Amino acid sequence: MAWRETMILLKEFRRPVLIFVIAVLGLGLLYHYIAHQAGEPLGSLPEAVYLMLTLAFLQPSGSFPHSPILQIFYFLLPVIGVITLAQGLAEFGVVLFNRRARSKEWEMAVASTFSKHTILVGLGHLGFRVVELLHAMQKNVVVIEQKPTAQMISTVQAMKIPVIQDDASRLATLEAAGIKKAKTIILATQNDSLNLQIAVKARSYNPDIQVVIRIFDEDFAQSLQGQFGFTALSATGMAAPVFAAAAAGADVTNPISVEGQQLSLARLTISAGSELAGKTVGHLEDNYHLNIILVRHDHQSEMHPTDSTQLHAGDTLAVLCGPDPLNHLLHDNG
């Protein structure tokens, strides 16, 4: 996050820098031409530009000219340099210290630096738990909530997660959250029709985005998943870890309760550079407290693989487990 804030500050600082560069180059060119006409030519155009630069910082590198027109430059450049530097420092300082206030513009500027991130709409109880889990999994997240509580904002922003306070059904709001570059959008509001409206709008703007949508009606959720390819989780699957797992790239079913335990069947692919590559099935089952039902390697599927089966990058796993072990597994999968 620190480098993102630095880039934003430099972006805000670019206007006075651009003015200063144009002034130095333009006046350098003009000085070079006038000096040649006045009979006090310099060696080259770069030398004239360098002279303007040193004059701006009150350190002239050449002797004082005899021509009155050229003498003007020796008084004009220091004024331009001081004014431009003062303006730039003032703007830089305002942005630097005001960033603590986390204005809407600042949050949108931070969000614009994200890529392959998750956008979460709805910072209620479910949304907040999902944010916490995604943050623990070291996923980049941008939150959209029209009317968040002050405590909720401060808690989420303490995680270095931008919160955009606006209506997510507006395309401008989705654009501010980086919808075009986002990998996943989670719709976690308590309004089914609003969730669906935003989901369709997000998919139309970014056809490749993964949509994880909260739908209270289970039949409707299954219909959305079949027709639109959304990961639609109904009220029976409202556990936040399931949403986090879906956002992290696992194809996960709604959980079922078995003797008080919430279990889901999930499918995931071992990514390149994953901590899981090179491990055995037995190692994963013992250390993550889960059951691996299937391993698919080189287009061959092995049901109920043995403990000694070694896993490789690119393998697909079918895993039966609770939400917390699944999120732990996804975190280590990278």
Order of alpha helices (4+ residues) and beta strands (2+ residues): alpha-alpha-alpha-alpha-alpha-beta-alpha-beta-alpha-beta-alpha-beta-alpha-beta-alpha-beta-alpha-beta-beta-beta-alpha-beta-beta-beta-alpha
